[in-house]
């Protein structure tokens, strides 16, 4: 929990510097996840996984572009990051 609070404090303190970096991070991880998902072929399960990856990135972009409070954008960033990393790990392992 201390790590989460430290990262949140850094994010909120340097908000305008971190937003472009966080968009790049989410885009790179999401594109890797989608690459490995599509590498397995297209099925309903794979399409749903791709939809979840896009949902994670778009949720964060929506909060940033909608000028939501900084704490809300951080929560959406963590949500998107965790979602995309889980999708990436699932497709790399199975």
C-alpha positions in Angstrom: 0.0 0.0 0.0 2.9 2.3 0.6 4.1 1.8 -2.9 0.7 2.7 -4.3 0.5 5.9 -2.2 4.1 6.9 -3.3 3.2 6.4 -6.9 0.0 8.2 -6.5 1.7 11.2 -4.8 4.3 11.3 -7.7 1.5 11.1 -10.3 -0.5 13.8 -8.7 2.5 16.1 -8.0 3.8 15.9 -11.6 0.5 15.4 -13.4 1.3 17.3 -16.6 4.6 15.5 -17.0 3.3 12.1 -16.3 0.2 12.1 -18.5 2.0 11.8 -21.8 4.3 9.1 -20.4 1.3 7.2 -19.1 -0.5 7.3 -22.4 2.6 5.9 -24.1 3.0 3.2 -21.5 -0.7 2.1 -21.8 -0.4 2.2 -25.6 2.7 0.1 -25.8 1.5 -2.5 -23.3 -2.0 -2.6 -24.9 -0.5 -3.1 -28.4 1.7 -5.9 -27.2 -1.3 -7.6 -25.6 -3.4 -7.2 -28.7 -0.6 -8.5 -30.9 -0.4 -11.7 -28.9 -4.2 -12.0 -28.7 -4.5 -11.8 -32.5 -1.6 -14.1 -33.0 -3.8 -16.9 -31.7 -6.5 -16.3 -34.2 -9.9 -14.7 -34.0 -12.5 -16.3 -31.8 -15.2 -14.9 -29.5 -12.8 -15.2 -26.5 -10.0 -13.4 -28.3 -12.3 -10.7 -29.5 -13.5 -10.2 -25.9 -9.9 -9.9 -24.7 -9.2 -7.3 -27.4 -12.3 -5.4 -26.4 -11.1 -5.4 -22.7 -7.7 -4.1 -23.8 -9.2 -1.3 -25.8 -11.6 -0.5 -22.9 -8.7 -0.1 -20.5 -6.9 2.4 -22.7 -10.0 4.3 -23.7 -11.2 4.6 -20.1 -8.0 6.4 -19.2 -8.0 8.6 -22.3 -11.6 9.6 -21.6 -10.8 10.7 -18.1 -7.8 12.7 -19.2 -9.5 14.3 -22.1 -12.7 14.9 -20.1 -10.6 16.8 -17.5 -11.7 14.6 -14.6 -10.1 15.1 -11.2 -6.4 14.0 -11.0 -7.1 11.3 -8.5 -9.8 9.8 -10.8 -7.4 9.8 -13.7 -4.8 8.0 -11.6 -7.3 5.3 -10.6 -8.3 4.8 -14.2 -4.6 4.6 -15.2 -4.0 1.9 -12.6 -7.2 0.0 -13.7 -6.1 0.2 -17.4 -2.5 -0.8 -16.6 -3.5 -3.8 -14.5 -6.1 -4.9 -17.1 -3.7 -4.8 -20.0 -0.8 -6.5 -18.0 -3.2 -9.3 -17.0 -4.3 -9.8 -20.7 -0.7 -9.7 -21.8 0.4 -12.3 -19.2 -2.5 -14.5 -19.9 -1.7 -14.6 -23.6 2.0 -15.1 -23.1 1.5 -18.0 -20.7 -1.4 -19.9 -22.4 
